């Protein structure tokens, strides 16, 4: 299938809009379809997806901008794939929004959307390039220009995205992985031992998990573990199942949850499990991880949102999506590394989880002011804010009492400056009870890091009126996670795996941007109506 761009949509004499009455045309012009057709659809860059198709002359592809636009409408209007295809056939608003009113047959079928998603996922798996992210961010940039929103005022926040899977017990996890391998072996003609044959029988799950509660769960788990070992031995003899996901997941489970002790396999204790947050939770989604946040256990992924704000409204101009063990300050670093020089006065506000001296330095190199509103970790005394270091942050030059050290060394292992002062100067210092230096026989030793100085300056800054203004500005981004959960059902994505769920997450972000654009366009119409009345 060859790539053909759909950059011009010629109106035919049989265009369906010609059959509308004047009243119907006015209603159509005032609907969401008009805004989508004029602003969103032209902003979709088809060339991004040309890599998914053959360079040879062959049958042309379904217009990519129609597919992308349809997937955005699907999330914006809460449709399923089937409902979307049917709506495009019979609802002129969908046809008008996607510029297909002159088509004799609408270009989407029941397989078009799923095949396109499969192409995008296959390309991302092979090349590690997220085409949907590239398209959505570029589209957001064009919409922000229309809404007159510059990147000078930005705010960032993250949200946990549920993996939509069950948190299996250890017994359920072992049984499910073992049964999955037994079934795939049976389907390919392998002969199962009589002791493990029950795994392919109907209702065996209920019999093993729920009908034997009088037996100890640990003992039952050990029995399933030994069955898993026997199946693995059978698979290793012929090697026919090495590439199956069922075999690989069972191998992973045995590696993570069991250990060979004195020549025998046993279950690992809770403390013996390495990287428990990354251990297998459910074979339905092997990439899902868990993380405790705000006292709750979250299983799945984490999304990061960058919202640009202007006088006319706000828009999500960038996003990221990773396993939920990904740190917020790493999201910030990834975002800043991809930015260019900002105009004077630009700032980015986020909560304390995004803080870090390295991130502040990167932001400063881009002429961007990074403000973090909450303070995480241990709070240093504010006297450290007046300590002066060299530009590289390795050596202390002057303390709060304007005393300069006699000598100073850098402890690279602990990233600290080790300074030595005169005993007489420190004994008369009014800050010695707070500073708490170490008095030696002939001198005074003080260890301090430039990070502590930066954190102390942050504490001082948090008491200013300017900081209060930034804190109020950041609070506005809290609405985004709530909207994504309530309206766009981000915790109920009908897919498993990081790449698949990230694809849906990207379209939900695009749908939310479309809603913000629609609100802005409606406000312009209201202002125009009031001007006419006046």
matplotlib code that plots the C-alpha trace (Angstrom):
import matplotlib.pyplot as plt

x = [0.0, 1.5, 1.2, -0.8, -1.4, -5.0, -4.0, -6.8, -10.5, -12.4, -16.2, -18.3, -21.7, -23.2, -21.8, -24.1, -24.1, -25.9, -29.0, -29.3, -31.8, -30.6, -31.6, -29.7, -26.7, -26.8, -26.9, -24.1, -22.0, -22.5, -21.7, -18.4, -17.9, -17.2, -14.3, -12.9, -13.0, -11.4, -8.8, -8.0, -8.3, -5.9, -3.4, -2.9, 0.4, 0.0, 3.7, 4.6, 2.9, 4.4, 7.0, 4.2, 3.6, 5.5, 7.5, 6.5, 3.6, 0.6, -2.9, -3.3, -3.8, -6.9, -6.4, -4.3, -5.8, -9.2, -8.1, -6.3, -9.2, -11.7, -9.6, -9.6, -13.4, -13.7, -12.1, -13.8, -17.3, -16.9, -17.5, -16.4, -14.8, -18.1, -20.1, -17.5, -17.7, -21.6, -21.7, -19.4, -21.8, -25.0, -24.1, -23.2, -21.4, -18.7, -18.4, -18.2, -15.5, -13.4, -13.9, -15.6, -19.0, -18.2, -17.2, -19.6, -18.5, -17.0, -13.4, -13.5, -14.4, -14.6, -10.9, -9.4, -8.8, -7.4, -5.0, -3.7, -3.1, -1.3, 1.0, 1.8, 2.6, 4.7, 6.8, 7.2, 8.3, 10.9, 12.2, 11.2, 9.5, 6.1, 4.4, 1.2, 3.1, 4.9, 1.5, -0.4, 2.4, 2.7, -1.1, -1.2, 1.5, -0.7, -3.8, -1.9, -0.9, -4.5, -5.5, -2.6, -1.0, 2.8, 5.1, 6.1, 3.8, 3.8, 2.8, 3.4, 1.7, 1.6, -1.2, -1.3, -3.0, -4.4, -3.5, -7.0, -5.9, -6.5, -3.8, -3.3, -2.3, 0.9, -1.1, -3.3, -0.2, 1.6, -1.5, -2.4, 1.1, 1.4, -2.1, -1.3, 1.8, -0.1, -2.8, -0.4, 1.5, -1.7, -2.8, 0.5, 0.2, 2.5, 1.7, 1.1, 2.0, -1.1, -0.3, -0.4, -3.3, -5.9, -4.5, -6.3, -9.6, -12.6, -13.2, -9.9, -9.1, -12.0, -11.2, -7.6, -8.0, -11.4, -12.6, -9.5, -9.5, -9.2, -5.6, -2.8, -2.3, 1.5, 1.4, -0.8, 1.5, 4.5, 2.6, 1.9, 5.5, 6.7, 4.2, 5.6, 9.1, 8.0, 6.4, 9.5, 11.7, 9.4, 9.6, 13.4, 13.8, 12.4, 12.7, 9.5, 8.1, 11.1, 9.6, 6.1, 5.1, 3.6, 7.0, 8.9, 6.5, 6.7, 10.5, 10.4, 8.0, 10.2, 13.2, 11.5, 9.6, 11.7, 15.2, 17.4, 18.5, 20.6, 19.7, 16.0, 13.6, 11.7, 9.6, 11.4, 10.3, 9.0, 12.4, 14.2, 12.3, 14.5, 12.9, 9.4, 7.8, 8.9, 7.9, 5.2, 1.8, -0.5, 0.5, -2.2, 0.0, 3.6, 4.9, 2.6, 4.4, 3.2, 4.0, 2.8, 1.7, -0.3, -0.7, -2.3, -1.0, -1.1, -0.7, 0.0, 1.6, 2.1, 1.3, 3.0, 1.3, 2.7, 0.1, 0.7, -1.4, -2.3, -4.9, -7.2, -7.1, -4.8, -3.7, -1.7, 1.3, 3.3, 3.0, 4.9, 3.9, 6.0, 5.7, 4.7, 8.1, 9.4, 10.3, 8.7, 12.0, 13.2, 10.1, 11.2, 14.7, 13.5, 11.3, 13.9, 16.6, 14.4, 13.7, 15.3, 16.0, 13.0, 12.2, 12.9, 10.4, 9.4, 8.7, 7.6, 5.8, 5.5, 5.2, 8.1, 8.5, 10.0, 12.6, 16.4, 19.5, 20.2, 16.8, 17.1, 20.5, 19.1, 16.1, 18.4, 20.5, 17.3, 16.5, 13.5, 12.7, 11.8, 9.6, 8.7, 5.9, 6.2, 9.3, 10.2, 12.8, 14.7, 14.5, 17.9, 18.3, 17.8, 21.2, 22.7, 21.0, 23.7, 26.6, 28.7, 30.2, 32.4, 30.6, 31.1, 29.5, 32.5, 34.2, 32.8, 34.0, 32.1, 29.7, 26.7, 28.9, 31.1, 34.0, 36.2, 37.7, 41.4, 41.4, 38.7, 38.5, 35.9, 34.5, 33.4, 32.0, 29.4, 29.3, 30.2, 32.6, 34.8, 35.9, 38.2, 37.7, 39.6, 38.4, 38.2, 35.9, 33.5, 33.4, 32.1, 29.7, 26.1, 25.0, 27.2, 24.2, 22.4, 25.4, 26.8, 30.3, 32.8, 35.4, 38.8, 41.9, 43.3, 40.5, 36.8, 35.5, 32.3, 30.8, 28.1, 26.8, 25.8, 22.5, 21.7, 22.4, 20.1, 17.3, 17.7, 17.4, 14.2, 12.8, 13.4, 11.8, 8.7, 7.9, 7.6, 4.5, 5.9, 6.1, 2.5, 1.5, 3.3, 1.7, -1.8, -0.9, 0.2, -3.1, -4.9, -3.2, -4.8, -8.0, -6.3, -5.9, -9.5, -10.8, -8.9, -10.3, -13.9, -14.6, -12.0, -11.9, -8.1, -8.2, -10.3, -8.2, -9.3, -5.7, -2.7, 1.0, 2.9, 2.9, -0.8, -2.0, 0.3, -1.3, -4.8, -3.5, -2.1, -5.5, -7.2, -4.8, -5.7, -9.4, -8.9, -7.1, -10.0, -12.4, -10.3, -10.2, -14.0, -14.5, -12.3, -14.1, -17.5, -16.2, -15.2, -18.7, -20.3, -18.1, -19.0, -22.7, -22.5, -20.7, -23.4, -26.1, -24.3]
y = [0.0, 3.3, 6.7, 9.4, 12.7, 14.0, 17.7, 18.8, 17.9, 18.9, 19.4, 17.5, 18.3, 15.5, 16.9, 16.1, 19.6, 20.8, 18.8, 20.7, 23.5, 27.0, 26.3, 23.0, 24.7, 27.4, 24.7, 22.8, 26.0, 26.5, 23.0, 21.4, 20.1, 23.6, 24.2, 20.8, 21.1, 24.5, 24.3, 20.7, 18.8, 21.1, 20.9, 17.1, 16.5, 13.4, 13.2, 12.1, 8.8, 8.3, 5.9, 3.4, 2.8, 1.4, 3.6, 1.4, 2.4, 0.4, 0.8, 4.2, 4.3, 5.5, 9.2, 9.5, 12.8, 11.2, 8.4, 10.6, 13.0, 10.2, 8.8, 12.2, 12.5, 9.0, 10.2, 13.6, 12.2, 8.9, 6.6, 3.0, 2.0, 0.6, 3.7, 5.9, 4.1, 4.2, 7.8, 8.7, 7.0, 8.6, 11.8, 14.7, 16.5, 13.8, 14.0, 17.8, 17.6, 15.1, 16.7, 13.6, 15.1, 14.6, 10.9, 8.4, 5.9, 6.9, 5.8, 4.0, 0.4, -1.8, -2.7, 0.6, 2.0, -1.3, -1.8, 1.7, 1.4, -1.9, -0.2, 2.6, 0.2, -2.0, 1.0, 2.2, -1.2, -1.4, 2.1, 3.5, 6.5, 7.7, 9.1, 9.9, 12.1, 13.9, 14.5, 15.7, 18.0, 19.6, 19.9, 21.6, 24.1, 25.2, 25.5, 27.5, 30.0, 30.4, 30.8, 33.3, 31.2, 31.5, 29.1, 31.9, 30.6, 26.9, 24.5, 20.8, 18.0, 14.2, 11.7, 8.0, 5.9, 2.6, -0.5, -1.8, -5.2, -7.3, -7.3, -11.0, -12.9, -14.9, -18.1, -16.6, -15.2, -18.6, -20.5, -18.0, -18.1, -21.9, -22.5, -20.1, -22.0, -25.4, -24.2, -22.9, -26.2, -28.1, -26.0, -26.7, -30.5, -31.0, -33.9, -32.7, -34.9, -36.3, -34.3, -31.0, -31.9, -30.3, -26.8, -27.0, -28.2, -25.9, -24.4, -25.6, -22.1, -22.1, -25.5, -24.7, -21.2, -20.9, -24.5, -25.5, -22.7, -25.2, -25.8, -23.3, -20.8, -21.0, -24.8, -24.6, -21.9, -24.2, -27.1, -24.8, -23.7, -27.3, -27.9, -24.8, -26.2, -29.5, -27.6, -25.5, -28.6, -30.0, -26.8, -26.7, -30.1, -29.2, -25.4, -24.9, -22.5, -20.3, -17.4, -17.5, -14.8, -17.5, -19.3, -16.0, -14.7, -18.0, -17.9, -14.3, -15.2, -18.0, -15.7, -12.9, -14.9, -18.1, -18.9, -22.1, -23.0, -26.1, -27.4, -27.0, -24.3, -22.3, -19.2, -16.0, -14.2, -10.6, -9.2, -11.3, -10.1, -7.8, -4.6, -5.5, -2.5, -3.9, -7.5, -9.2, -8.3, -9.8, -11.6, -9.6, -6.5, -7.6, -4.0, -2.6, -1.6, -0.5, 2.6, 3.9, 7.5, 9.5, 6.2, 4.3, 1.5, 2.4, -0.2, 0.8, 3.9, 7.6, 10.5, 13.9, 17.0, 20.4, 23.1, 26.5, 29.4, 32.7, 35.5, 33.6, 30.2, 27.2, 24.3, 21.0, 21.6, 18.5, 15.2, 12.1, 8.6, 6.0, 3.2, 4.6, 4.0, 6.9, 9.9, 13.3, 15.1, 12.8, 13.9, 17.5, 16.8, 15.0, 17.9, 20.6, 18.7, 19.0, 22.7, 25.6, 29.2, 30.9, 34.7, 36.8, 36.4, 32.8, 30.4, 26.9, 26.1, 22.6, 20.9, 19.9, 16.5, 18.1, 20.0, 19.5, 21.6, 19.9, 20.7, 24.3, 24.6, 23.2, 25.5, 28.5, 27.5, 27.8, 31.2, 29.6, 30.2, 26.9, 27.3, 24.4, 25.1, 22.3, 21.5, 17.8, 16.1, 17.5, 21.3, 23.0, 26.0, 29.3, 30.6, 28.4, 30.6, 33.3, 30.8, 31.6, 28.9, 28.9, 28.7, 24.9, 24.4, 22.6, 25.1, 27.3, 30.9, 32.7, 31.8, 33.6, 35.6, 36.8, 34.6, 33.1, 29.6, 29.1, 26.1, 24.2, 20.8, 19.0, 15.6, 14.2, 11.0, 12.9, 16.0, 18.3, 21.2, 20.6, 24.0, 24.9, 28.2, 29.9, 28.9, 32.5, 33.5, 30.6, 31.0, 34.6, 33.8, 34.4, 31.6, 28.8, 27.1, 26.8, 26.1, 23.5, 23.2, 20.7, 22.3, 20.6, 21.3, 24.2, 24.9, 24.4, 22.0, 22.6, 20.4, 21.8, 21.0, 23.6, 21.7, 22.6, 26.2, 26.1, 24.5, 27.1, 29.8, 28.1, 28.2, 31.9, 32.5, 30.5, 33.3, 36.0, 37.4, 36.5, 32.8, 32.9, 34.1, 31.2, 28.8, 30.0, 29.8, 26.1, 25.1, 25.5, 22.4, 20.2, 20.2, 18.3, 14.9, 15.2, 15.9, 13.0, 10.6, 11.8, 12.7, 10.8, 7.6, 7.5, 4.8, 2.5, 2.3, -0.8, -2.0, -3.4, -2.5, 0.8, 1.4, 0.6, 2.6, 5.5, 5.6, 6.0, 8.5, 10.7, 10.8, 11.7, 14.6, 15.7, 15.4, 17.6, 20.2, 20.2, 20.8, 23.8, 25.1, 24.7, 26.7, 29.4, 29.6, 29.7, 32.6, 34.5, 33.9, 35.2, 38.3, 38.9, 38.6, 41.1, 43.5, 43.3, 43.9, 46.9]
z = [0.0, -1.1, 0.7, -1.0, 0.8, 1.1, 1.0, -1.2, -0.9, -4.0, -3.6, -6.1, -7.5, -5.3, -2.1, 0.8, 2.1, -1.0, 0.1, 3.4, 3.9, 4.9, 8.5, 8.6, 7.1, 9.9, 12.6, 11.0, 10.8, 14.6, 15.6, 16.7, 13.2, 11.8, 14.3, 13.7, 9.9, 9.9, 12.6, 13.6, 10.4, 8.4, 11.3, 11.0, 9.3, 7.1, 6.1, 9.6, 8.8, 5.3, 6.8, 7.5, 3.8, 0.8, -1.5, -4.4, -6.7, -5.5, -4.1, -2.3, 1.4, 3.2, 3.9, 7.0, 8.1, 8.0, 10.2, 12.7, 12.7, 13.3, 16.2, 17.8, 17.4, 18.8, 22.1, 22.1, 21.6, 23.5, 20.6, 20.0, 16.7, 15.4, 16.5, 14.9, 11.5, 11.6, 12.6, 9.7, 7.3, 8.5, 10.5, 8.3, 11.1, 11.1, 7.3, 7.4, 10.2, 8.2, 4.8, 3.3, 2.3, -1.4, -1.0, -2.6, 0.0, 3.4, 3.5, 6.9, 7.4, 10.5, 10.1, 9.0, 12.5, 14.0, 11.1, 11.3, 15.0, 14.3, 11.8, 14.2, 17.0, 14.8, 13.7, 17.2, 18.4, 15.7, 15.6, 19.1, 17.5, 18.7, 15.6, 17.4, 19.9, 17.1, 15.3, 18.4, 19.5, 16.1, 15.9, 19.3, 18.2, 15.2, 17.4, 20.0, 17.3, 16.4, 20.1, 20.5, 23.3, 23.5, 25.4, 27.8, 30.6, 31.2, 34.0, 34.4, 36.2, 36.1, 36.7, 37.3, 34.6, 35.7, 33.7, 33.8, 35.0, 38.1, 40.9, 41.0, 44.2, 44.0, 43.6, 40.8, 39.1, 39.1, 38.0, 35.2, 33.7, 34.0, 32.5, 29.6, 28.7, 29.0, 26.6, 24.0, 24.2, 23.7, 20.8, 19.0, 19.5, 22.4, 24.8, 28.3, 31.3, 33.1, 36.3, 34.3, 32.0, 34.2, 33.4, 30.0, 31.3, 31.7, 35.1, 36.4, 37.6, 40.0, 41.3, 42.0, 43.3, 45.0, 45.7, 47.8, 50.3, 53.1, 52.0, 52.6, 49.8, 50.0, 49.7, 46.6, 45.1, 45.6, 43.9, 40.9, 40.9, 40.5, 37.7, 36.0, 36.3, 34.6, 31.7, 31.2, 31.1, 28.3, 26.4, 26.7, 25.2, 21.8, 21.8, 19.9, 22.4, 23.1, 21.2, 22.7, 25.1, 27.4, 27.8, 28.3, 30.9, 32.9, 32.8, 34.0, 36.8, 38.0, 37.9, 39.8, 42.4, 43.0, 43.8, 43.7, 47.2, 47.8, 44.4, 45.0, 43.8, 46.5, 46.6, 47.4, 50.6, 50.3, 51.1, 48.6, 45.6, 43.5, 42.2, 43.4, 41.8, 38.4, 39.0, 36.9, 38.2, 35.6, 32.4, 30.5, 30.8, 31.5, 31.3, 34.1, 37.2, 40.6, 42.8, 46.0, 45.8, 48.4, 50.4, 47.5, 45.4, 41.7, 39.0, 35.5, 33.9, 34.4, 32.1, 32.2, 30.9, 29.8, 29.6, 28.0, 29.2, 27.7, 28.0, 25.7, 27.4, 27.8, 25.7, 26.3, 24.1, 25.1, 27.0, 27.9, 29.0, 30.8, 33.4, 36.7, 38.3, 36.1, 38.3, 37.8, 37.9, 35.0, 33.0, 33.6, 32.5, 29.3, 28.5, 29.1, 27.1, 24.0, 24.3, 22.6, 23.7, 25.3, 25.1, 28.2, 31.0, 30.2, 33.1, 33.9, 37.2, 38.6, 42.0, 44.2, 42.7, 39.6, 41.5, 41.2, 40.8, 37.5, 36.1, 37.3, 35.5, 32.3, 32.4, 33.0, 30.0, 27.9, 29.4, 31.2, 34.9, 36.6, 39.7, 41.9, 44.4, 47.0, 49.0, 49.2, 51.3, 54.3, 54.8, 55.3, 57.6, 55.8, 56.8, 54.0, 51.5, 52.1, 51.7, 48.5, 46.3, 43.3, 39.9, 39.7, 43.1, 44.5, 46.9, 49.6, 49.4, 52.1, 54.9, 56.3, 58.7, 55.8, 56.9, 54.3, 54.9, 55.4, 53.1, 51.2, 49.5, 47.5, 48.5, 45.2, 46.7, 48.8, 46.5, 49.4, 50.1, 53.2, 54.5, 57.4, 59.4, 62.1, 65.6, 66.8, 64.0, 64.6, 68.4, 68.0, 65.2, 66.0, 63.8, 65.2, 67.1, 63.8, 61.5, 64.0, 62.7, 64.0, 66.4, 66.0, 68.0, 65.9, 63.4, 62.6, 60.0, 58.1, 55.4, 53.2, 49.7, 47.0, 46.8, 50.4, 49.5, 46.5, 48.6, 51.3, 48.7, 47.5, 51.0, 51.2, 47.8, 48.9, 51.4, 48.7, 47.0, 43.6, 44.6, 45.8, 42.4, 40.7, 43.2, 42.3, 38.6, 39.0, 40.7, 37.4, 35.9, 38.5, 36.4, 33.6, 35.4, 36.7, 33.2, 31.7, 34.3, 34.4, 30.8, 28.7, 30.9, 30.9, 33.6, 31.3, 28.2, 26.2, 25.6, 27.5, 27.2, 27.3, 23.6, 23.1, 26.0, 25.1, 21.7, 23.2, 25.7, 22.9, 21.2, 24.5, 24.8, 21.3, 22.1, 25.2, 23.1, 20.6, 23.5, 24.6, 21.1, 20.8, 24.0, 22.6, 19.3, 21.1, 23.2, 20.0, 18.6, 21.8, 21.7, 18.1, 18.8, 21.7, 19.5, 16.8, 19.5, 20.8]

ax = plt.figure().add_subplot(projection="3d")
ax.plot(x, y, z, "-o")
ax.set_aspect("equal")
plt.show()
